[in-house]
Amino acid sequence: MSGRSALGALLSLVLVLGAASPAAAGFDTVPDAVRWDVDYEAKTITVTVRLAFYMPTGAPFVDLVNQVTGEILRQWSGHRFKCFDFKVQIEARAVQSIDQVGEDEVDVRLDASKTYVRSAVWTTGSQEHTSDSPDDRRVPGRWDPEDANGRITNWWVYDQGAWAHEFGHVLGLQDNYVEETGGLKPGALYDTMYDAVFPVSPEMITRLVRRSGEVDESKVKCPMTVTAGPVDVITPLASIEGLYFHTYTCDYEPPTSDPARMPKPITFVGEGGYSGSYLGVRGTTGHDVKWTFRERLAPTQIVINRGAKLTAEFDWTPRFLLITRKGMLINGVDARTIFGVPLYAVTFDGAQECRG
């Protein structure tokens, strides 16, 4: 479907661009332009995309191609599927015309018009924007010249924010916005597929990986540890010495927007405690700690022991499940370390308890 950017969002959305019927005469798909490689030992998932750029003027534009691909890679880098690095590689060529585009390349016309041009990628397939099913992956393609009637994949060179969004279409994603109104589609997120001013979301990565059909999730086992302290903490009511917890899970399901594949709650187990006293309760260490993450930004309680209950909001980032900037509360009140900063936890891959 068509692209959307900060500028494009201000304009009327009345035309349905970039969608071809699966049976549309004269529309040829290029599924081999997108390749997937999985290395389970190295924990990497690599998607390689072949793009062939051309301009109406035929003038040299290699530097512009490098600018476009560099901006795409900037926004699509640093992401993961669970504990596997999600890597994007672009094999780009600058050609003189669409006639020189290979059968395994997506053609991209770079438009240098001085007035606004709405960017678009022509794809075919399902309109199910939240589904993780391979059946709902869109496939890029192009119209035969005699049937095109101006229907070409076209990116405006002055709207670089839209390039990462259009690249999402090449990979097989739909728009997250309603074409006629610009509003958010049901169940969708404010991410790059809504508007390029928003980041690539973990849910987008899950959708792409699962739609590829190339990743055996039974081989993607990812322990995760969430730990804090020991640290001395100050609250408006009292101070607490040596507060800590160390918890882990041996695997988890990735975040998704697919209502048919909502992830199960993630349960962490481990131990925690504190060494001083808090509100008249003498602290001890080595208490069993068990807590569950159910949904992003929902209050999550971590009971350290009697008298010390932590509450935090967790959210998925491109790499980890992390506590938000608000930090943690102790028994419902603000908690800060002796250095005056909010109380946080640290998340990292792996858990020695899960070995063997």
Buried (B, 14 or more C-beta within 10 A) or exposed (E): BBBBBEBBBEEEBEEEBBBBEEEBEBBEBBEEBBBBEBEEEEBBBBBBBBBBBBBEEEEEBEEBBEBBBEBBBEBBEBBBBBBBBBBBEBBBBBBEEBEEBBEBBBBBBBBBEEEBBBBBBBBBBBEBBBBBBEEBBBBBBBBEEEEBEEBBBBBBBEBBBBBBBBBBBBBBBBBBBEBEEBEBBEEBBBBBBBBBEBBBBBBBBBBBBBBBEBBEEEEBEBBBBBBBBBBBBBBEEBBBBBBBBBBBBBBBBBBBBBEEBEBEEBBBBBBBBBBBBBEEBEBEBEBEBEBBBEEBEEEBEBBBBEBBBBBBBBBBBBBBBBBBEEBBBBBEEBBBBEEEEBBBBEBEBEBEBBEE
